[in-house]
Amino acid sequence: MRTNETPHYDASVNTTGCCPKFNPGGWDDQELHFTDKPFVRATTHSVMHVPVNMGSVFARVNEHIADAGASDEGQFIV
């Protein structure tokens, strides 16, 4: 794997219905340099540590990412 390339997420292992299960294989001994990498920061509200507005926050953030032309399906970390 090349420097700054993240391992591919296997979306078929999705027990929660939300996000694929994290597979640590491929992450060992990787060098990631975040210089000139686009980042998005968002804040959600929670009640008793349970997020209550994640859906609307993700929708808003995804819209900003699409508007900026910054989406990269192969290199995406949440």
Backbone as a printed PyTorch tensor [residue, N CA C, xyz], in Angstrom:
tensor([[[  0.8350,  -1.1760,   0.0000],
         [  0.0000,   0.0000,   0.0000],
         [  0.8870,   1.2480,   0.0000]],

        [[  0.4730,   2.2580,  -0.7120],
         [  1.2430,   3.4890,  -0.8240],
         [  1.0850,   4.3480,   0.4260]],

        [[  2.0790,   5.2170,   0.6790],
         [  1.9800,   6.1810,   1.7700],
         [  0.7510,   7.0550,   1.5450]],

        [[  0.0400,   7.3450,   2.6210],
         [ -1.1720,   8.1760,   2.6140],
         [ -2.3830,   7.4750,   2.0270]],

        [[ -2.3020,   6.2100,   1.7780],
         [ -3.4590,   5.4680,   1.2740],
         [ -4.0330,   4.6590,   2.4240]],

        [[ -5.3280,   4.7770,   2.6490],
         [ -5.9620,   4.0260,   3.7340],
         [ -6.4940,   2.7020,   3.2070]],

        [[ -6.5120,   1.6670,   4.0640],
         [ -7.0670,   0.3780,   3.6350],
         [ -8.5400,   0.5130,   3.2710]],

        [[ -8.9870,  -0.3140,   2.3550],
         [-10.3760,  -0.2890,   1.8970],
         [-11.2990,  -0.8240,   2.9860]],

        [[-12.4230,  -0.1380,   3.2160],
         [-13.4340,  -0.6270,   4.1570],
         [-14.2980,  -1.6670,   3.4610]],

        [[-14.5550,  -2.7740,   4.1380],
         [-15.4350,  -3.8140,   3.6130],
         [-16.8470,  -3.5190,   4.0950]],

        [[-17.6560,  -2.9140,   3.2590],
         [-19.0090,  -2.5060,   3.6410],
         [-19.9620,  -3.6850,   3.7980]],

        [[-19.5440,  -4.8890,   3.4010],
         [-20.4400,  -6.0420,   3.5150],
         [-20.5710,  -6.5220,   4.9590]],

        [[-19.6070,  -6.1880,   5.8120],
         [-19.6750,  -6.5630,   7.2290],
         [-20.2480,  -5.3660,   7.9820]],

        [[-21.5810,  -5.2910,   8.0040],
         [-22.2660,  -4.1280,   8.5510],
         [-23.3470,  -4.6010,   9.5160]],

        [[-22.9460,  -4.9280,  10.7400],
         [-23.8890,  -5.4850,  11.7130],
         [-24.7980,  -4.4310,  12.3290]],

        [[-24.3920,  -3.1620,  12.3050],
         [-25.1910,  -2.1060,  12.9330],
         [-26.1720,  -1.4620,  11.9710]],

        [[-25.9870,  -1.6560,  10.6720],
         [-26.8260,  -0.9820,   9.6930],
         [-26.3960,   0.4510,   9.4580]],

        [[-25.3020,   0.8580,  10.0720],
         [-24.8230,   2.2380,   9.9430],
         [-23.4620,   2.2820,   9.2650]],

        [[-22.4800,   1.6970,   9.9250],
         [-21.1030,   1.7810,   9.4560],
         [-20.4930,   0.3880,   9.3860]],

        [[-19.5880,   0.1530,   8.4350],
         [-18.9500,  -1.1570,   8.3640],
         [-18.0890,  -1.4170,   9.5930]],

        [[-17.9650,  -2.6800,   9.9520],
         [-17.1240,  -3.0720,  11.0810],
         [-15.6710,  -2.7560,  10.7520]],

        [[-14.9740,  -2.1840,  11.7260],
         [-13.5660,  -1.8470,  11.5200],
         [-12.7270,  -3.1110,  11.4730]],

        [[-11.9140,  -3.2390,  10.4400],
         [-10.9870,  -4.3550,  10.2930],
         [ -9.5780,  -3.7750,  10.3910]],

        [[ -8.8490,  -4.0770,  11.4840],
         [ -7.5350,  -3.4650,  11.6690],
         [ -6.4700,  -3.9620,  10.6950]],

        [[ -6.7540,  -5.0520,   9.9600],
         [ -5.7800,  -5.5550,   8.9950],
         [ -5.4930,  -4.5160,   7.9230]],

        [[ -4.2360,  -4.2940,   7.6510],
         [ -3.8460,  -3.3090,   6.6510],
         [ -3.4410,  -1.9780,   7.2510]],

        [[ -3.7430,  -1.7610,   8.5230],
         [ -3.3960,  -0.4920,   9.1690],
         [ -2.0340,  -0.5520,   9.8570]],

        [[ -1.5560,  -1.7490,  10.1810],
         [ -0.2680,  -1.8680,  10.8660],
         [  0.8600,  -1.3560,   9.9820]],

        [[  1.7900,  -0.6620,  10.6070],
         [  2.9970,  -0.1480,   9.9470],
         [  2.6920,   0.7910,   8.7880]],

        [[  1.5540,   1.4610,   8.8220],
         [  1.2070,   2.4320,   7.7810],
         [  1.6830,   3.8170,   8.1850]],

        [[  2.1230,   4.5860,   7.2340],
         [  2.4750,   5.9780,   7.4620],
         [  1.4230,   6.8420,   6.8000]],

        [[  0.7610,   7.6420,   7.6090],
         [ -0.2380,   8.5670,   7.0850],
         [  0.2300,   9.9880,   7.3630]],

        [[  0.3370,  10.7790,   6.3370],
         [  0.7270,  12.1800,   6.4490],
         [ -0.4860,  13.0100,   6.0400]],

        [[ -0.9680,  13.8250,   6.9590],
         [ -2.2050,  14.5510,   6.7100],
         [ -1.9830,  15.9610,   6.1740]],

        [[ -0.7730,  16.2710,   5.7520],
         [ -0.5040,  17.5570,   5.1340],
         [ -1.2770,  17.6500,   3.8200]],

        [[ -1.9690,  18.7360,   3.6210],
         [ -2.7520,  18.9960,   2.4040],
         [ -3.9110,  18.0240,   2.2140]],

        [[ -4.3460,  17.3440,   3.2770],
         [ -5.5340,  16.4850,   3.2110],
         [ -6.7260,  17.3060,   3.6870]],

        [[ -7.8370,  17.2720,   2.9640],
         [ -9.0150,  18.0180,   3.4220],
         [ -9.6490,  17.3530,   4.6470]],

        [[-10.0440,  18.1700,   5.6180],
         [-10.7060,  17.6920,   6.8220],
         [-12.0430,  18.3910,   6.9660]],

        [[-12.9740,  17.7100,   7.5910],
         [-14.2700,  18.2950,   7.9250],
         [-14.4760,  18.0890,   9.4110]],

        [[-14.9330,  19.1310,  10.0740],
         [-15.2120,  19.0230,  11.5010],
         [-16.6690,  19.3710,  11.7260]],

        [[-17.3360,  18.5620,  12.5360],
         [-18.7420,  18.8060,  12.8440],
         [-18.9930,  18.4660,  14.3050]],

        [[-20.0450,  19.0330,  14.8520],
         [-20.4180,  18.7970,  16.2430],
         [-21.8450,  18.2960,  16.2980]],

        [[-22.0710,  17.2770,  17.1200],
         [-23.4260,  16.7750,  17.3310],
         [-23.8200,  17.0230,  18.7820]],

        [[-25.1110,  17.0690,  19.0230],
         [-25.6310,  17.1950,  20.3830],
         [-26.0130,  15.8080,  20.8750]],

        [[-25.8890,  15.6040,  22.1800],
         [-26.2400,  14.2970,  22.7290],
         [-26.9870,  14.4510,  24.0440]],

        [[-27.7550,  13.4380,  24.3550],
         [-28.4590,  13.3430,  25.6230],
         [-27.9960,  12.0490,  26.2740]],

        [[-27.3940,  12.1630,  27.4430],
         [-26.8470,  11.0030,  28.1520],
         [-25.9050,  10.2060,  27.2480]],

        [[-25.0490,  10.9170,  26.5250],
         [-24.0220,  10.3560,  25.6390],
         [-24.5950,   9.6610,  24.4020]],

        [[-25.8540,   9.8960,  24.1020],
         [-26.4740,   9.3360,  22.9000],
         [-26.6870,  10.4870,  21.9210]],

        [[-26.0490,  10.4430,  20.7480],
         [-26.2310,  11.5310,  19.7810],
         [-27.6800,  11.6170,  19.3180]],

        [[-28.2010,  12.8480,  19.2570],
         [-29.6090,  13.0220,  18.8890],
         [-29.7970,  13.6610,  17.5200]],

        [[-28.7550,  14.2440,  16.9510],
         [-28.9290,  14.9140,  15.6580],
         [-27.8790,  14.4940,  14.6350]],

        [[-27.3820,  13.2780,  14.7410],
         [-26.3290,  12.8330,  13.8240],
         [-26.7900,  12.7940,  12.3760]],

        [[-28.0260,  12.3920,  12.1440],
         [-28.5260,  12.3140,  10.7720],
         [-28.4890,  13.6540,  10.0710]],

        [[-28.9700,  14.6970,  10.7440],
         [-28.9820,  16.0220,  10.1190],
         [-27.5700,  16.5790,   9.9810]],

        [[-26.6990,  16.2920,  10.9410],
         [-25.3110,  16.7630,  10.8560],
         [-24.5950,  16.0780,   9.6940]],

        [[-24.7450,  14.7500,   9.5700],
         [-24.1100,  14.0370,   8.4620],
         [-24.6330,  14.5360,   7.1190]],

        [[-25.9320,  14.7830,   7.0230],
         [-26.5050,  15.2790,   5.7660],
         [-25.9120,  16.6400,   5.4100]],

        [[-25.8050,  17.5320,   6.4000],
         [-25.2580,  18.8720,   6.1610],
         [-23.7890,  18.7860,   5.7650]],

        [[-23.0210,  17.9690,   6.4810],
         [-21.5950,  17.8330,   6.1900],
         [-21.3830,  17.2150,   4.8070]],

        [[-22.1460,  16.1780,   4.4780],
         [-22.0190,  15.5600,   3.1530],
         [-22.3550,  16.5410,   2.0460]],

        [[-23.3190,  17.4220,   2.2930],
         [-23.6610,  18.4490,   1.2980],
         [-22.4880,  19.4030,   1.1000]],

        [[-21.8400,  19.8180,   2.1920],
         [-20.6740,  20.6990,   2.0830],
         [-19.5230,  20.0100,   1.3470]],

        [[-19.3160,  18.7280,   1.6290],
         [-18.2550,  17.9750,   0.9520],
         [-18.5400,  17.8950,  -0.5460]],

        [[-19.7830,  17.5990,  -0.9040],
         [-20.1540,  17.5090,  -2.3230],
         [-20.0150,  18.8600,  -3.0120]],

        [[-20.4690,  19.9310,  -2.3500],
         [-20.3730,  21.2720,  -2.9370],
         [-18.9240,  21.6770,  -3.1910]],

        [[-18.0160,  21.2190,  -2.3250],
         [-16.6030,  21.5620,  -2.4690],
         [-15.8800,  20.6260,  -3.4350]],

        [[-16.5750,  19.5780,  -3.9060],
         [-15.9330,  18.6060,  -4.7870],
         [-14.8330,  17.8360,  -4.0800]],

        [[-14.9970,  17.6330,  -2.7650],
         [-13.9440,  17.0180,  -1.9580],
         [-14.2080,  15.5610,  -1.6260]],

        [[-15.2340,  14.9620,  -2.2000],
         [-15.5580,  13.5740,  -1.8880],
         [-14.5640,  12.6350,  -2.5600]],

        [[-14.1000,  11.6660,  -1.7970],
         [-13.1910,  10.6490,  -2.3140],
         [-13.6160,   9.3220,  -1.7100]],

        [[-14.4240,   8.5680,  -2.4240],
         [-15.0260,   7.3400,  -1.8970],
         [-13.9950,   6.3320,  -1.4120]],

        [[-12.8280,   6.2990,  -2.0130],
         [-11.8250,   5.3220,  -1.6320],
         [-10.9740,   5.7310,  -0.4500]],

        [[-11.0090,   6.9840,  -0.0680],
         [-10.1540,   7.4980,   1.0060],
         [-10.9990,   8.2830,   2.0010]],

        [[-11.8770,   7.5960,   2.7070],
         [-12.8350,   8.2660,   3.5750],
         [-12.7700,   7.6560,   4.9590]],

        [[-12.5390,   8.4730,   5.9870],
         [-12.4950,   7.9920,   7.3680],
         [-13.4710,   8.8170,   8.1860]],

        [[-14.3060,   8.1220,   8.9670],
         [-15.2240,   8.8240,   9.8790],
         [-14.6830,   8.6660,  11.2740]]])
